[in-house]
Amino acid sequence: RGGGLRRGGALACGARARDALIAPRARCCVASRRRDDDGLIDKGEFELALGLKSSLFVNRVFTIFDQNLDNNITFEEFVIGLSTFSARASREAKASMSFRIHDIDGDGIISRADLSKMLSATIAENALHISEEQFNALIATTFEQAGAADKHGLTLDDFLSLAKQRPAMLSNMTIASISVSR
């Protein structure tokens, strides 16, 4: 591979990588200056930069991007996190990020409680109305389709298998305007 993002958090400095990161760099700089010019993005600046309102999804993504858990996102953390939403990111990387978003308590398992919280938040954020019976059926069907109907939660392997069966479940994991060179 040429320039681009490398695993382990290292940022390659090739010309193609630099050019691919200009838009995220600009977005990061603008975001970090929304409240103060410290070069870091706090949760409020993150929401403003992405044009999103506070939600469980935004909170989870912010927490995952904030690799050092200091309640701020550096430019490097921003680019590494954002690269997962690139069209060039692998399906496995997207599925892994999606898994981490849904694993609300961070225990390495998407429990029925984790999935219920995420589904409830999604329903509320989109002003959807479904019955309790439909809600429970969605949870049960998800676990059944993942081959985990009798398990406490979905492992990453279960989730990857489900993502292969249901490619559309990762459709929201790509932001078309993001390009990361390889």
C-alpha positions in Angstrom: 0.0 0.0 0.0 1.0 3.6 -0.6 0.4 6.5 1.7 -2.7 6.6 3.9 -3.7 5.5 7.4 -1.8 2.6 8.9 -3.1 0.4 11.6 -2.0 1.2 15.2 -2.8 4.9 15.0 0.2 5.9 12.9 -0.5 8.6 10.3 1.4 8.2 7.0 2.8 11.5 5.6 2.7 10.7 1.8 1.5 13.3 -0.6 -1.6 11.3 -1.5 -2.4 10.8 2.2 -1.9 14.5 2.9 -4.2 15.5 0.0 -6.8 13.1 1.1 -6.8 14.5 4.6 -7.2 18.2 3.7 -11.0 18.1 4.0 -11.0 16.3 7.3 -8.1 18.5 8.6 -10.2 21.6 7.7 -13.3 20.2 9.3 -11.3 19.3 12.4 -9.7 22.8 12.6 -13.0 24.5 12.2 -14.6 22.2 14.8 -11.8 22.8 17.3 -12.2 26.6 16.9 -16.0 26.6 17.5 -15.6 27.3 21.2 -11.8 27.8 21.7 -8.7 27.5 19.5 -7.1 24.6 21.4 -6.7 22.2 18.5 -8.9 19.7 20.2 -12.6 18.8 19.6 -14.8 18.4 22.6 -18.2 16.7 22.4 -20.1 19.9 21.6 -17.7 20.9 18.9 -17.9 17.3 17.5 -21.7 17.6 17.2 -21.4 21.0 15.5 -18.7 19.9 13.1 -20.8 16.9 11.9 -24.1 18.8 12.0 -25.6 16.4 14.4 -27.5 16.8 17.6 -26.6 15.0 20.8 -27.8 11.5 20.7 -26.7 8.0 21.9 -25.2 7.4 18.5 -23.1 10.6 18.5 -22.1 9.9 22.1 -20.9 6.4 21.2 -19.0 7.6 18.1 -17.3 10.4 20.1 -16.3 7.9 22.8 -14.8 5.6 20.2 -12.9 8.3 18.4 -11.5 9.6 21.8 -9.0 6.8 22.0 -7.1 8.3 25.0 -10.4 8.9 26.9 -9.6 12.6 27.7 -13.0 13.9 26.6 -11.4 15.6 23.6 -10.5 14.3 20.1 -7.2 15.2 18.6 -6.7 15.6 14.8 -5.1 12.2 14.6 -8.0 10.6 16.6 -10.5 12.4 14.3 -8.9 11.1 11.1 -8.4 7.6 12.3 -12.0 7.4 13.5 -13.4 9.1 10.3 -11.4 6.8 8.1 -13.7 3.9 9.1 -16.6 5.8 7.4 -14.6 6.1 4.1 -15.8 4.3 1.1 -12.4 2.6 1.0 -12.6 1.2 4.5 -13.2 -2.6 4.5 -16.5 -4.1 5.4 -14.8 -5.7 8.4 -13.6 -2.3 9.6 -17.1 -0.8 9.2 -18.7 -3.8 10.9 -16.2 -3.6 13.8 -16.9 0.1 14.3 -20.6 -0.6 14.1 -20.2 -3.4 16.7 -18.3 -1.0 19.0 -21.1 1.6 18.6 -23.7 -0.9 19.6 -21.7 -2.4 22.5 -22.8 0.4 24.8 -21.1 -0.9 27.9 -17.9 -1.9 26.1 -17.8 -5.5 27.4 -17.2 -7.0 24.0 -20.7 -8.3 23.6 -23.8 -6.6 22.2 -26.3 -7.7 24.8 -30.1 -7.5 24.4 -30.0 -4.5 26.7 -27.3 -2.8 24.5 -29.4 -3.5 21.4 -32.6 -2.3 23.1 -31.0 1.0 24.2 -29.7 1.6 20.7 -33.0 0.7 19.0 -35.0 2.8 21.5 -32.7 5.8 20.8 -33.0 5.3 17.0 -36.7 5.1 17.2 -37.0 8.2 19.3 -34.5 10.2 17.2 -36.4 9.4 14.0 -39.9 9.9 15.6 -40.9 6.4 14.7 -43.7 4.6 16.4 -43.7 0.9 16.9 -45.5 -1.3 19.4 -43.7 -3.1 22.2 -44.4 -6.4 20.4 -42.8 -5.1 17.2 -39.8 -3.8 19.3 -39.3 -7.1 21.0 -39.7 -8.9 17.7 -36.9 -6.8 16.1 -34.6 -7.7 19.0 -35.4 -11.4 18.8 -35.1 -11.5 15.0 -31.7 -9.8 15.1 -30.4 -12.4 17.5 -32.0 -15.2 15.5 -30.5 -14.0 12.2 -27.1 -13.8 13.9 -27.4 -17.4 15.1 -27.4 -16.2 18.7 -31.1 -16.7 19.7 -30.1 -18.6 22.8 -27.1 -16.6 23.7 -26.8 -13.6 26.2 -25.3 -11.4 23.5 -23.7 -11.1 20.1 -20.0 -11.5 19.8 -18.0 -9.6 17.2 -17.9 -12.9 15.1 -21.7 -13.1 15.4 -22.0 -9.5 14.3 -19.6 -10.0 11.3 -21.6 -13.0 10.2 -24.8 -11.0 10.4 -23.2 -8.1 8.5 -22.3 -10.6 5.7 -25.9 -11.9 5.6 -27.3 -8.4 5.7 -25.0 -6.0 3.8 -27.5 -3.1 4.1 -27.0 -3.0 7.9 -23.7 -1.2 7.2 -25.1 1.3 4.7 -24.9 4.1 7.2 -21.3 3.4 7.8 -20.1 5.2 4.7 -19.9 9.0 4.3 -19.5 9.7 0.6 -17.5 12.8 0.9 -14.6 11.1 2.9 -11.7 9.9 0.9 -8.7 8.2 2.4 -5.9 7.2 0.1 -4.2 3.8 0.2 
